[in-house]
Amino acid sequence: MRVGYTIFILFVSLSLLGFLNGCNAHRLRYNFYKVTCPQANRIVKRIITNETRTNPALGAQLIRMQFHDCFVRGCDGSVLLDTVNNGSKAEKDAIPNRSLKGFDVIDDIKNAIEKVCPNVVSCADILALAACDAVSAPFKRRLWNVALGRRDGRISLASETNGNIPSPFADFTSLLQTFNNKTLDVNDLVVLS
C-alpha cells in the first residue's frame, strides 16, 4: 500500500501546484467537452478501469508519461507522437522516454473517443484524464477533477528532452537548475522528485 499512498501524495501535490494543467492553463475548464464530446470522461474511465485490473502499475506509468510530456514542451501530448521519416526522432524515442509504458492504452482510448467524437478531444487531455483515472482506480472514485482544454502539440523532437527531463543520476544542483528553468522552485523539486 506504500506505493499507492506515494502515488496519491504525488498527484495531489502535482494538482495543487497546477503543474499537470501545464500549458493553456488560462483556457482550461472542467466542462470543456460538455457539448462537443460529453462521453469523453466515461470512455476514458471505462478503458482505464479495465486496464488497471490487469496492470495495477498503470497509474505510475501514466503519471511518469505525463510528467515527461509536461516537462519538455508543456502538457501538449508531444510525447505521444511517433517519429516520422524526416530524420528527426520524436520525444517518444529519446533515451529517457524509451522506458515509458502505457502508449497502447492511450492509443486505445483515443481510438474509442474518435469513433464517437472525431477530431474533438486532444491527446494531451486524454493523457491527463487517463493518468488521473489510473491513479484513482484503486480507490474506486476520482481523486481530483481534471481541467481540460489542452491543445496538442505538432512538434516532437527527441533532442529537446536533453536538459529538460531530469536525469535519475543528476545531483541536487543540476536538478534545481532544471526545475528553475521551468519556473519551479526547490519545494516543487522535492515534491516532484
Buried (B, 14 or more C-beta within 10 A) or exposed (E): EEEBEEBBEBBBBBBEBEBBBBBBEEEBEEEBBEEEBEBBBEBBBBBBBEBBEEBBEBBBBBBBBBBBBBBBBBBBBBBBBEBEEEEEBBBBBBEBBEEBBBBEBBEBBBEBBEEBBEEBBBBBBBBBBBBBBBBBBBEEEBBBEBBBBBBBBEEBBBEBBEEBBBEEEBEEEEBBEBBEEBEBEEEBBEBBE
